[in-house]
Amino acid sequence: MTSLSATPTFFNERIRSLDILRGFALLGILLINIQLFALPNASFTNPSVMGELSSSDYFSYYFVNVFVELKFMTIFSILFGAGILLFINRLNERGLDGSRFHIRRMMWLLLFGMLHAYFIWFGDILVAYAIVGLIAVLLRKMKDSWKIVMCAVLFLIPMGLFYIVGSSFESMPPEMAKEVMADFSPGPKLLTAEIDLYQVGSWFDIFVKRAQLNMNYQIGSFFMLSLWRTTGVMLLGMVLLTNGVLTAKKSKLFYFSMAILGIGIGTLFSNEGFHRIVETKWEVIHFFKYGYQFNYFGSLFSSLGYIGLIILIYQLKIMQFLTKGFEAVGRMAFTNYLCQSIICSIIFYSYGFGMFARYSRTELLIWVLLIWTFQLISSTIWLKYYKMGPFEWLWRYLTYKEKPQLSMNVKYQ
């Protein structure tokens, strides 16, 4: 039987800044994910498929595209990479083989991700994180300087791949190009069929559609984007952890500068990309070759800027009601991530309330605020009585092969 020294992290061993950042990132991810739950798939890259945008919806689309898309997912990836290093190092310090526990942990995460992807939502990130987590761990012993170099190289690869894909559209036979373009600009018949599927279709019909989409996301998108970008960003997270950036060990001036420069540079690039995409009316070839590249590149700077801003707020001890809420959500990130999917499925899919494509982009922001409020309050209340979320408990039980103590009334031995 595994030694009790392999039990999960004690509360007093947790690093508050990491939990706060994790909660902040998870809540921010919902701003993107809710669009994929509530609107036709093509509208994510081409909002004009749903008709002309109102002024409020245009602003909502601008806000999400420039300040949210890829940014919070990048923060989460940075933290996941830091978490890998922290997890293995802590077990190694206890005289255990951290790598062995990590592999088991990632294999269970892969299973959770597959169940989530096929039975709840096609936009799952757990599968990619589990696979990349097995790759990134092999690179953890590299010097920080080499991790930064590899991060830069891996991060840039998708930019080249997107350019190649955009260029390939230009050389496709007309019929093939028309078929591909239909995924980005579906006609009324295809659009109506998708809306009807999610509003009134059976669970099995949606399951079949979800399975088809997963083939694209888990194969196409993974090898085109996630494999390279996520691996590189996880390596960056390891560097930021070892150098004390994520653990709030730098000065207030450091984080202030990080916030100003990161958000400033990132917003500049993302804003330019947005306007280029709008000017070309979301034309697919331009989107892949040029438009998307600006936001992709700028997102890394914005993410680092957001990290600097949140840690600065934490250091200054202002807005503590909010940072404590982020911390609670972050300590239950796995549970809250899955709960977001369950809540959105109930709201938007036919086996729930069937509200798919019934809300504008602005109205979806109201739903986001409601879900945020629920998760901030429920996570805070739950952690008054329990040491971790229910899915965290299950994941740790499967990882360590011992039942972690859940109730706050039961102390570790």
Secondary structure, DSSP 8 states (H G I E B T S, - for coil): ---GGGS---GGGS-HHHHHHHHHHHHHHHHHHHHHHHS-GGGGT-GGGG----HHHHHHHHHHHHHTTTHHHHHHHHHHHHHHHHHHHHHHHTTS-HHHHHHHHHHHHHHHHHHHHHHT-TT--HHHHHHHHHHHGGGTTS-HHHHHHHHHHHHHHHHHHHHHHHHHHHHS-HHHHHHHHTTTS--HHHHHHHHHHHHH--HHHHHHHHHHHHHIIIIIIIIIIIHHHHHHHHHHHHHHHHTTTTTT-S-HHHHHHHHHHHHHHHHHHHHHHHHHHHHTTT-HHHIIIIIHHHHHHHHHHHHHHHHHHHHHHHHHT-SHHHHHHHHHHHHTHHHHHHHHHHHHHHHHSTTTT--TT-S-HHHHHHHHHHHHHHHHHHHHHHHHHBSS-HHHHHHHHHHHSS----BTTS---
